[in-house]
Amino acid sequence: MTTLSLLPSTLQHHKYNSPMRPRLSLALVAFAICAYYLWASQRFNPLSPNGYYNYLARGWAEGHLYVPIAPDPRLLAQPNPYDPNLPDEIKIHDMVLYKGRYYLYHGAGPALAAFYPYKKLTGKDLPESIAVFFFVSIAFIANALTLLHLKPTTTPLQLAALGLANGIPFLLHRIFVYEVAIAFGQATLSIATALLIRNQNRWGGFVLGLVVLSRPHLLLAAIFAKPRCWLTVPIGLLIAAVYNQLRFGSPFEFGLRYLISGPGQQQPSFQVDWLLPSLYLFLLEPPTWLREFPFIAIPRNNTSIIPPHFFHENIMGALWLSPFALAQRPIWRLALPALAILGFLCCTGWVTQRYAIDFLPRLVLAALAAPATSRLQIPLILAAIALNVLSHIQGPYNAP
């Protein structure tokens, strides 16, 4: 008779079978979320071969750092080609014009990680929607590993909240250069967090430093990281500095001074007076409720609280998308970097729904990783998942 046969049958079942069921359930949920990301990223976005990052990859493949698009001679002939009131037909919005060439002010990280390698390997362009699917899936998997490391008792519903109740579905409705940069920033920040939480400080610091190649303000997370990782964080800063020097002759110039854009969008001007209005919009602005499907819309902002020279787009507060984040005390080492990033965004006077992705997934992770669970968590998670999926269907700027 074997040793196993001497164990009570209930103990055998518990010891050898029960751990597999939660793991299988979590794996199925993770697969379903990534499948949803793929569907959501393609549902409203054509598989276009064009896109700013593909233009950048083409330029790199040709051996230069500018994009292979010739500026309109009428733009170059203007006394001030950066005048935001110039007609749209002679300029390309949110490109950087420097010494007669167009560049991207958006960080080179996505091109370095995906668009350029794909171009070199296949000779083709990588659709932006596929790249964003790739980045947000990596971010979710990295956050899931962090959550399971901190809280091995994570339930399938909590894992679903990690992937769906964090603003990401909204981001996938309209994918353009902005969403590519934001998604890459989340991927790098999430990977760095997963490494640092496991005391992989050198690798975690290196990956954390790479956020500067996409969303430089996400580097605020390094302030709250272990000092051991700071040794390798500067590698990403050095890469960005060299890239900026080669493009614009200055290691500190990301291109904003030369941006072709609209009024109030060319340079952030930090003001403390913008903090409270921005906090309200980013966190509390309620959705507009509709009688017909999908029942919600991103509201038009309450202009009575908008200060002068304040750039904003229609937005629904993040706490409507993730209300369970307030239901229990979070893991502060995860929440504090997100709050610092939120504070930075609020002081710029630039408020738009997609920027919530810079801080909201981290706040969701911090709340779900908390050891104590509120009784309200389950109904709030279900409501949050529903609102996030409906916001994806509705889309940005009250799109039909």
VEXRO-617186 format. One record per atom (N, C-alpha, C): x, y, z; residue in three letters. Coordinates in pm, whole numbers, plus 50000, padded with zeros to 5 digits. Layout:
% residues N
XYZALA ...
This chain:
% residues 400
500874988050000MET 500005000050000MET 500895012450000MET 500625021749911THR 501455033749900THR 501145043450011THR 502095052650030THR 501905063050131THR 500675071450100THR 500445074349973LEU 499295082449934LEU 497995075849973LEU 497915062349960SER 496655055549989SER 496315055750137SER 497325058350225LEU 497065058850368LEU 496425071950410LEU 496465082150322LEU 495865094950356LEU 494355094250341LEU 493625101250425PRO 492175101850407PRO 491845107450269PRO 490775102450214SER 490415106550077SER 490185121450067SER 489575127550169THR 489335142050163THR 490625149850163THR 491625144750242LEU 492915151550245LEU 493635150050112LEU 493545138050052GLN 494155136249920GLN 493565146149820GLN 492255147649823HIS 491605156649729HIS 492065171049752HIS 492145174949880HIS 492545188649911HIS 493995191249870HIS 494855181349898LYS 496275183749878LYS 496665183649732LYS 496005175349653TYR 496485173449515TYR 495565179349410TYR 494305181549442ASN 493395185949338ASN 492945200449355ASN 492705204749476SER 492115217949493SER 493005229349446SER 494355228849463PRO 495145240049413PRO 495055241949263PRO 494745231349189MET 494695232449044MET 493485240348998MET 492395239149072ARG 491175245849027ARG 491295261049030ARG 491795267149140PRO 491985281649136PRO 492965285949027PRO 494055278449010ARG 495015282148908ARG 494395281648769ARG 493625271148743LEU 492965270148614LEU 491965281448594LEU 491205284648698SER 490235295548689SER 490925308848660SER 492025311448731LEU 492755323948709LEU 493355324348568LEU 493865312948521ALA 494425312448386ALA 493365315048281ALA 492185309448301LEU 491095311748206LEU 490645326248206LEU 490585332348323VAL 490225346548331VAL 491275355148261VAL 492545352248285ALA 493605359848220ALA 493545358548068ALA 493305346348022PHE 493175344247877PHE 491985351947821PHE 490865351747892ALA 489665358747847ALA 489895373847841ALA 490625379247937ILE 490885393647937ILE 491775397447819ILE 492805389647793CYS 493665392647677CYS 492885391147546CYS 491995381247540ALA 491155379747421ALA 490235391847405ALA 489705396847517TYR 488875408847511TYR 489695420847462TYR 490925422147511TYR 491785433047465TYR 491965432347313TYR 492175420347262LEU 492365418847118LEU 491115423147044LEU 489955418247088TRP 488695422147022TRP 488455437147034TRP 488635442547155ALA 488335456647178ALA 489255465647098ALA 490505461847083SER 491455470147008SER 491165470146859SER 490485459746811GLN 490185458846667GLN 488765463446633GLN 487865463746733ARG 486445466046706ARG 486205479446638ARG 486865489846681PHE 486615503246626PHE 487835509146557PHE 488875501146538ASN 490125506346481ASN 490505498346357ASN 490645504746242PRO 491055497446122PRO 492515493146132PRO 492835482246066LEU 494225477446063LEU 495015485745961LEU 495195498345994SER 495865507445902SER 497365505645907SER 498025505745791PRO 499485504745791PRO 500175517845828PRO 499415528845832ASN 499995541745862ASN 499955544246013ASN 500335555846052GLY 500415559246193GLY 501765565546224GLY 501775574546323TYR 502985582146351TYR 504175573146383TYR 503935562446460TYR 505055553946498TYR 505555545546380TYR 504685542446287ASN 505155535646167ASN 505995545046081ASN 505605557746077TYR 506425567446004TYR 507805568646069TYR 507835568446203LEU 509115569246272LEU 509965556946242LEU 509345545146244ALA 510085532846213ALA 510615533146071ALA 509835538645978ARG 510325539845840ARG 511535548945834ARG 511485559945909GLY 512635569045911GLY 513875562245967GLY 513715555046076TRP 514855547846132TRP 515405537646032TRP 514495530645963ALA 514945520645865ALA 515715527145750ALA 515435539845725GLU 516155547145619GLU 517425553745671GLU 517665552745803GLY 518915557645858GLY 518875571545915GLY 517685576745948HIS 517595590146008HIS 516525590246116HIS 516515600446199LEU 515625601146315LEU 514345608946288LEU 514255616046178TYR 513025623146143TYR 512105613946064TYR 510845617346059VAL 509885609145985VAL 509945612845837VAL 509715603345747PRO 509855606145604PRO 508605612845545PRO 508245624245602ILE 507135632345552ILE 507675646445531ILE 507555651545411ALA 508045664945381ALA 507025675245430ALA 507435684945510PRO 506515695545552PRO 506015703645433PRO 504815708545444ASP 504225716845339ASP 505045729545324ASP 505455733045201PRO 506225745445181PRO 505505757845234PRO 504175757745231ARG 503425769145284ARG 503635770645435ARG 503805759345505LEU 504075760045648LEU 505475765645672LEU 506455760745596LEU 507835765245614LEU 507995779945580LEU 507115785145495ALA 507195799245456ALA 506585808645559ALA 505915803345660GLN 505275811745760GLN 506315818345851GLN 506065830745891PRO 506985837145988PRO 507035829846122PRO 505915823646159ASN 505855815546280ASN 505115802646248ASN 505825792346205PRO 505145779846167PRO 504505772646286PRO 504785777146407TYR 504225770846527TYR 502945777646575TYR 502505787746501ASP 501275794746537ASP 500105784746538ASP 499445782746653PRO 498365772746659PRO 497145776346574PRO 497085788646526ASN 495925792846448ASN 496115791046297ASN 497235785546256LEU 497445782846114LEU 496465772246066LEU 496055772745939PRO 495075762945890PRO 495595748645895PRO 494695739345925ASP 495085725345942ASP 495635719245813ASP 495215724245699GLU 495605717645574GLU 497075719445540GLU 497785728345609ILE 499195730145577ILE 500115724445685ILE 499545717745785LYS 500375712645894LYS 499885698845937LYS 500725691746008ILE 500375678646064ILE 500325680146215ILE 499145678246270HIS 498905680746412HIS 499765671546499HIS 500365677446602ASP 501165670346702ASP 502405663746644ASP 502895669046534MET 504245665846490MET 505165677046539MET 506445674046547VAL 507445683846584VAL 508155688546457VAL 508195701546438LEU 508875707346322LEU 510195713346369LEU 511295707946322TYR 512615712746363TYR 513555712746243TYR 514055724646210LYS 514975726546098LYS 514455720145970LYS 513155722545942GLY 512565718145817GLY 512215703445810GLY 512265696345922ARG 511935682145927ARG 510865679746032ARG 510065669246008TYR 509085664846107TYR 509685653746194TYR 509465655146325TYR 509865645046423TYR 508655641746511TYR 508815631446593LEU 507805628346694LEU 508255633746829LEU 507355640746898TYR 507675644247036TYR 507355632647129TYR 506455623847086HIS 506155611947166HIS 507425603447176HIS 507605597347292GLY 508825589847318GLY 509055578647219GLY 510315575147203ALA 510705565047105ALA 510495550847154ALA 510075548947280GLY 509955535547336GLY 509145525847252GLY 507915529447211PRO 507125520147131PRO 507795516246999PRO 508455525946935ALA 509155522746810ALA 510325513346837ALA 511025515746946LEU 512175507446981LEU 511755493247017LEU 510615491947086ALA 510175478847135ALA 509395470847034ALA 508695477446941ALA 507785470046854ALA 507835474246708ALA 507645487046680PHE 507435491146541PHE 508685489446456PHE 509835493546507TYR 511065492246428TYR 511495477646412TYR 511505469646519PRO 511845455446499PRO 510915448446401PRO 509625451446409TYR 508675445146317TYR 508965449446173TYR 509295462246156LYS 509625467246023LYS 510875460345967LYS 511885458546050LYS 513125452246004LYS 512925437445975LYS 512085430646055LEU 511905416246039LEU 510995412945922LEU 509965421045900THR 508955417745799THR 508945426945679THR 509545438645693GLY 509475448545587GLY 508125455445581GLY 507255452945678LYS 505915458645679LYS 505705467345801LYS 504605474845799ASP 504235483145912ASP 503405475046011ASP 503555478246139LEU 502795472046245LEU 501585480546276LEU 500365475346259PRO 499175483446293PRO 499225488046438PRO 498875500546461GLU 498945506146595GLU 498035498646692GLU 496885494046643SER 495965487046732SER 496555473946782SER 497345467146698ILE 498005454846742ILE 499085458046844ILE 499815468846823ALA 500855472646918ALA 500255475847054ALA 499135483047056VAL 498495486547183VAL 497965474047252VAL 497355464947177PHE 496935452147234PHE 498115445047300PHE 499235444847232PHE 500445438447284PHE 500895445047414PHE 500935458347416PHE 501425465447535PHE 500475463947654PHE 499175465447631VAL 498255464547747VAL 498165450247798VAL 498335440447711SER 498335426547757SER 499545423847844SER 500705428947804ILE 501915427347886ILE 501725434348020ILE 501155446348018ALA 500925453648143ALA 500005445648236ALA 498935440048181PHE 498005432248263PHE 498685419848320PHE 499425412548240ILE 500075400348288ILE 501085403848398ILE 501865414548377ALA 502825418648480ALA 502105422648609ALA 501005430248598ASN 500255434048717ASN 499625421948784ASN 499175412248704ALA 498605400048761ALA 499645392348841ALA 500865391648790LEU 501925384848863LEU 502245392048994LEU 502205405348989THR 502425413149112THR 501315410549212THR 500075410649165LEU 498935408449254LEU 498995394549317LEU 499285384549238LEU 499345370849291LEU 500525369049386LEU 501595376449363HIS 502745375849454HIS 502375381949590HIS 501665393149587LEU 501295399849711LEU 500095393549778LEU 499215387649697LYS 497965382149751LYS 497675368849680LYS 498265357849726PRO 498045344849660PRO 496595340449660PRO 495755346149748THR 494345342349754THR 493485350349657THR 494095357149562THR 493345364849463THR 492275356249396THR 491075361549386THR 489975354349324THR 489895357549175THR 489215349149097PRO 489035352248955PRO 488355365748932PRO 487385369449018LEU 486715382249002LEU 487675393849026LEU 488545392549125GLN 489535402949150GLN 490515404149033GLN 490885392948975LEU 491775393348859LEU 491065399948741LEU 489765397148726ALA 489005403748619ALA 488965418748641ALA 488815423048767ALA 488835437348797ALA 490175443548763ALA 491255436248788LEU 492585441248757LEU 492735444348608LEU 492105436248524GLY 492255438248380GLY 491205446748314GLY 490005447448375LEU 488885453948306LEU 488355466448374LEU 488605467948503ALA 488005479048578ALA 489045489848607ALA 489795493748505ASN 490915502848526ASN 491065513448416ASN 490055515248332GLY 490135525048224GLY 490715519948095GLY 491355508348096ILE 491965502947973ILE 490925500647864ILE 489735495147893PRO 488765493247783PRO 488465506147707PRO 488325517347779PHE 488095530047711PHE 489245533447617PHE 490465531147662LEU 491635534447581LEU 491615527247447LEU 491005515447443LEU 491045507047324LEU 490015510847218LEU 489135520247249HIS 488125524047150HIS 488735531847034HIS 489585541647068ARG 490225550046966ARG 491735549246986ARG 492425542446895ILE 493865540446908ILE 494585548946805ILE 495425557746858PHE 496245566446775PHE 497595567546844PHE 498425576546803VAL 499765577746858VAL 499745579847009VAL 498745587247059TYR 498675590047203TYR 498475577147283TYR 497525569147236GLU 497235556547307GLU 498405546847300GLU 499175547347191VAL 500355538647180VAL 501365542247288VAL 501645555147303ALA 502615559547403ALA 502145556247544ALA 500855558447571ILE 500315555747704ILE 500375540747735ILE 500015532447639ALA 500045517947660ALA 501455512947684ALA 502425518147610PHE 503815514047633PHE 504285518547771PHE 503885530547813GLY 504235535147946GLY 503705525848053GLY 502465521048036GLN 501905511748134GLN 502635498448133GLN 503025493848015ALA 503755481048007ALA 505075481948081ALA 505845492348057THR 507145493548122THR 506995495448273THR 506045503848314LEU 505835506148458LEU 505385493348528LEU 504535485548463SER 504025473248523SER 505105462648532SER 505925461448428ILE 507035451848433ILE 508025455748543ILE 508335468648551ALA 509255473248655ALA 508715470148794ALA 507415472348813THR 506815469448943THR 506905454648976THR 506615446148879ALA 506675431648902ALA 508085427148938ALA 509105433448878LEU 510485430048910LEU 510885435249047LEU 510525447649076LEU 510925453749202LEU 510245446949321LEU 509015442549302ILE 508295436149412ILE 508945422849449ILE 509725417349354ARG 510445404749378ARG 511925407149409ARG 512245419949439ASN 513615423749475ASN 514605422049361ASN 514095421949237GLN 514975422249121GLN 515295436849090GLN 516105442849179ASN 516235457349181ASN 516975463049060ASN 518005456349015ARG 518745461748902ARG 517925461348774ARG 517295449848747TRP 516465448848628TRP 515235457748642TRP 514645458148760GLY 513485466648781GLY 513815481348761GLY 514975485648811GLY 515375499448791GLY 515645502648645GLY 516255493148574PHE 516505495148430PHE 515205497048354PHE 514225488148377VAL 512945489148305VAL 512205501748347VAL 512275505048476LEU 511615517248522LEU 512175529548452LEU 513475529648431GLY 514075540948361GLY 513605542448218GLY 513135531548157LEU 512685531948018LEU 511365539348001LEU 510645541948111VAL 509375549148096VAL 509605563148041VAL 510805568348058VAL 511095581748007VAL 511065581947855VAL 511175570247793LEU 511095569347647LEU 509655569247596LEU 508715570847686SER 507315570847646SER 506515581547721SER 506505580847854ARG 505775590247939ARG 506735594548049ARG 507545604948027PRO 508615608348121PRO 508145610648265PRO 506925615748284HIS 506465618648420HIS 506205605848500HIS 506075594448434LEU 505905581948508LEU 507145578448589LEU 508255585148560LEU 509475582848636LEU 509335587448781LEU 508265594648812LEU 507995598248952LEU 507885585849040LEU 507525574548979ALA 507425562049055ALA 508765558149117ALA 509855562649057ALA 511185558949109ALA 511435564849247ALA 510775576049278ILE 510965582149409ILE 510545572649520ILE 509545564449493PHE 508985555549595PHE 509555541349586PHE 510475539149493ALA 511075525949478ALA 512255524549574ALA 512725512449589LYS 513865509949677LYS 515105516649619LYS 515905523249704PRO 517125529849653PRO 518055520549577PRO 517985507649604ARG 518865498249534ARG 518645498349383ARG 517445502249340CYS 517155502149196CYS 517625514849127CYS 517975525049205TRP 518325537849144TRP 519615537249063TRP 520435527249088LEU 521695526249016LEU 521475524048867LEU 520405516548829THR 520175513248688THR 519095521848624THR 518335529448702VAL 517325538448644VAL 517945548148543VAL 519125554048571PRO 519685563848477PRO 520005558548339PRO 520005545448319ILE 520295540248185ILE 519225545148087ILE 517955544348128GLY 516885549348043GLY 517005564248020GLY 517385571648124LEU 517575586148109LEU 518695589148010LEU 519745581148016LEU 520875583247925LEU 520465580647780LEU 519685569947758ILE 519215567047622ILE 518385578547570ILE 517465583747653ALA 516625594947611ALA 517455607447585ALA 518465609847669ALA 519305621747651ALA 520075621147520ALA 520645609547490VAL 521395608147364VAL 520455609947245VAL 519265603847253TYR 518295605047144TYR 517895619547122TYR 517645626847232ASN 517265640947220ASN 518415649347165ASN 519625646147207GLN 520785653547157GLN 520945651647007GLN 520765639446962LEU 520895636746818LEU 519795643246737LEU 518585644446796ARG 517475650446724ARG 517495665646729ARG 517605671146850PHE 517355685346870PHE 518545693046926PHE 519685686446937GLY 520865693346984GLY 520885696347132GLY 519995690147208SER 519955692047353SER 519455679247418SER 520135674347523PRO 519685662147588PRO 518375663847664PRO 517985676247690PHE 516785678847771PHE 515585683047687PHE 515735683547556GLU 514645687947469GLU 513915675947410GLU 512655674347450PHE 511825663547398PHE 511005667747276PHE 511095680447238GLY 510415685047118GLY 509205693747143GLY 508815695747268LEU 507595703447294LEU 507725717947248LEU 508925723447250ARG 509105737347206ARG 508815739047058ARG 508905728046984TYR 508735728646839TYR 507475721346794TYR 506525719846882LEU 505325711846854LEU 504335719746769LEU 503805713046667ILE 502725718546586ILE 501425713846649ILE 500725722746717SER 499545718446790SER 498575729946806SER 497525727646885GLY 496485737546904GLY 496785746847020GLY 495915756747041PRO 496125766347151PRO 496155759247287PRO 497115763147369GLY 497225757647503GLY 497775743647509GLY 498285738247397GLN 498735724247396GLN 500225722847370GLN 500925733947351GLN 502305732747308GLN 503305731747422GLN 502965737047538GLN 503855736147652GLN 503015735547779GLN 503315726347869PRO 502625726547998PRO 503145738048083PRO 502255744648152SER 502665755148246SER 502045751648380SER 502855747548473PHE 502385742048598PHE 501815753048688PHE 500595750648738GLN 499965759948829GLN 499235752248938GLN 499475756149062VAL 498815749649174VAL 497305752149169VAL 496905763449110ASP 495475766749101ASP 494705756349021ASP 495385748748939TRP 494725738748855TRP 494535725448928TRP 495115724149047LEU 495105711249116LEU 493685706649149LEU 492895714649216LEU 491565710349261LEU 490605708049144LEU 490515717449045PRO 489645714448930PRO 490045701648858PRO 491345699348844SER 491805687248775SER 491485674748856SER 491655675448988LEU 491325664049072LEU 489845660449058LEU 488995670649056TYR 487565667849040TYR 487305660948908TYR 487865666148800LEU 487605660348668LEU 488195646448656LEU 489435644548701PHE 490085631548689PHE 489415620848775PHE 488875624748891LEU 488385614848985LEU 486865614148997LEU 486175625348991LEU 484785625749035LEU 483755629248929LEU 484155635148818GLU 483185639348717GLU 482285627648677GLU 480975628448699PRO 480105616948672PRO 479825615248524PRO 479465603248483PRO 479065601248342PRO 477705607248315PRO 477405608748189THR 476055612448147THR 475275599448125THR 474145598348191TRP 473345586148182TRP 472375587048065TRP 472285576447986LEU 471425576047868LEU 470315565647887LEU 469235567447817ARG 468145557847824ARG 468365545947732ARG 469185548047631GLU 469425537347535GLU 470855531947552GLU 471085519947498PHE 472405513747503PHE 473415522647433PHE 474605524547489PRO 475225517747603PRO 474985524447739PRO 473995533047748PHE 473495538347875PHE 474375548947939PHE 475615550447899ILE 476465561047953ILE 477195567947839ILE 477615580247865ALA 478445587647772ALA 479455595747851ALA 480575598447790ILE 481555607147853ILE 480975621247852ILE 480815627647967PRO 480095640447970PRO 480925651947916PRO 480235662247877ARG 480905674847846ARG 481245681447978ARG 482465686247990ASN 482955690848119ASN 482195703148167ASN 482105704148297ASN 481465715448363ASN 482375727548350ASN 482105736048253THR 483005747248225THR 483035757448338THR 482105756848432SER 482105766548542SER 483295764548635SER 483895752548634ILE 485045750248722ILE 486365750348645ILE 486325753348516ILE 487525752948434ILE 488215766548438ILE 489455767148487PRO 490185779948488PRO 490595784048347PRO 491025796548329PRO 491525800948197PRO 492785793248157PRO 492975791848026HIS 494165785347970HIS 494305770848015HIS 493185764648040PHE 493155750948091PHE 492725741947976PHE 493605732547936PHE 493265723647825PHE 492585711147879PHE 491405708347826HIS 490705696447873HIS 489865690747759HIS 489595677947769GLU 488665671047680GLU 487615664347768GLU 486565659547706ASN 485505653047782ASN 486055641447863ASN 485585640147986ILE 486175630348077ILE 485135625448176ILE 485265612948216MET 484475607148325MET 485455603448437MET 485115607148559GLY 486015605148671GLY 486445590748690GLY 487715588848727ALA 488285575448740ALA 487605567248848ALA 487075573748951LEU 486455566149060LEU 485085560649020LEU 484505565348911TRP 483325558848856TRP 483725545848786TRP 484925545648731LEU 485415533748662LEU 485975523448759LEU 486425527848875SER 487025518748974SER 486585522449116SER 485305521949146PRO 484845526449278PRO 485335517749393PRO 485645505149366PHE 486115496149472PHE 487485500249524PHE 488195509149450ALA 489505513749495ALA 489415521349627ALA 488215526249660LEU 488025533449786LEU 487455524649895LEU 487185512049865ALA 486465503449960ALA 487355498050071ALA 488675498350053GLN 489545493750159GLN 490885501150150GLN 491655500250257ARG 492955506850258ARG 493875499850158ARG 494545507450072PRO 495375501249968PRO 496765497650021PRO 497525490949937ILE 498955489049962ILE 499635502149924ILE 500115509350022TRP 500555523049997TRP 501805523849909TRP 502665513949915ARG 503865514549830ARG 503515513649683ARG 502315508649651LEU 501825508649514LEU 500985520949485LEU 500235525649584ALA 499315536849562ALA 500035550149556ALA 501065552149637LEU 501705565249644LEU 502315569649510LEU 503015560749434PRO 503485565149302PRO 502355569549211PRO 501225562449215ALA 500075566249132ALA 499535579849172ALA 499475582549302LEU 498975595549349LEU 499935606749311LEU 501245603949314ALA 502205614049271ALA 502045617349123ALA 501835607049042ILE 501625609148898ILE 500335616948875ILE 499285613448949LEU 498035620948939LEU 498235635548975LEU 498965638249083GLY 499225652149123GLY 499965659849016GLY 500945653348953PHE 501685659848845PHE 500745663548730PHE 499935653848688LEU 499005656448577LEU 498065667948610LEU 497585668248734CYS 496625678648772CYS 497235692648763CYS 498505693948792CYS 499135707148791CYS 499535711748651CYS 499445703048551THR 499765707248414THR 498615714548348THR 497385712548397GLY 496245718348329GLY 495835711048204GLY 496345698848185TRP 495955690448072TRP 495145678748126TRP 493875678548097VAL 492985668248149VAL 492265661448034VAL 492425648548022THR 491715640747921THR 491595626447970THR 490605619247922GLN 490295605947976GLN 491475596347963GLN 492185596847855ARG 493255587147833ARG 494385588747935ARG 494545600747991TYR 495625602748088TYR 495355595348219TYR 494105591548243ALA 493805584048365ALA 494535570748368ALA 494935565648252ILE 495645552948246ILE 497035554148309ILE 497545566248321ASP 498855568048383ASP 498835564448532ASP 497685565748598PHE 497645563248742PHE 496595553048786PHE 495505551548710LEU 494395543348758LEU 494725528448770LEU 495385522048672PRO 495705507748689PRO 496525504948814PRO 497425514248850ARG 498235512248971ARG 497375513549097ARG 496415522949097LEU 495525524149212LEU 494645511649227LEU 494205506149114VAL 493415493749118VAL 494255482349174VAL 495485481149128LEU 496385470749179LEU 496605472349329LEU 496805484749374ALA 497045487249516ALA 495845483449601ALA 494635485949549ALA 493425482649624ALA 493185467649628ALA 493365460949515LEU 493105446549509LEU 494125438549589LEU 495345443949602ALA 496385436749676ALA 496255438149827ALA 495345446749873ALA 495175448650017ALA 494745435650083ALA 495295432350200PRO 494945419650264PRO 493495418950307PRO 492935430050353ALA 491525430250396ALA 490635433050277ALA 489465426950275THR 488525428650166THR 487195433850220THR 486725444850164SER 485455450450205SER 484305442050154SER 483185442050229ARG 481985435050183ARG 481425441250056ARG 481765453950034LEU 481255460849915LEU 482085457849790LEU 483195450849808GLN 484105449349695GLN 483445442149577GLN 482755431249601ILE 482185423449491ILE 481165431449411ILE 480135437649474PRO 479205445549392PRO 479855457449323PRO 480815463549389LEU 481495474949326LEU 482355470449209LEU 482985458749219ILE 483755453549107ILE 482845450648988ILE 481725444349014LEU 480795441248905LEU 480305453948836LEU 479965464148916ALA 479545476848858ALA 480665483348778ALA 481895482548831ALA 483035488648763ALA 483315481948629ALA 483285468648626ILE 483525461548500ILE 482465465448396ILE 481225466248439ALA 480155470148348ALA 480375484148293ALA 480725493748378LEU 480935507548333LEU 482135508548239LEU 483185500948268ASN 484355501348180ASN 484045495748042ASN 483335484648036VAL 483005478747906VAL 482055487847830VAL 481085493747898LEU 480145502847832LEU 480875515447783LEU 481855520247860SER 482595532047816SER 483425528947692SER 483885516447679HIS 484605512547558HIS 483665512847438HIS 482455507947456ILE 481505507647345ILE 481095521747306ILE 480875530147405GLN 480475544047377GLN 481595551547309GLN 482805550247364GLY 483955556547301GLY 484185570747347GLY 485285576647302PRO 485685590047347PRO 484875601047282PRO 484815612347353TYR 484235624547300TYR 482795622647255TYR 482055613947330ASN 480665611147298ASN 480485606047156ASN 481405597447113ALA 481315591946978ALA 480075583246968ALA 479415583246849PRO 478235574846833PRO 478585559946834PRO 
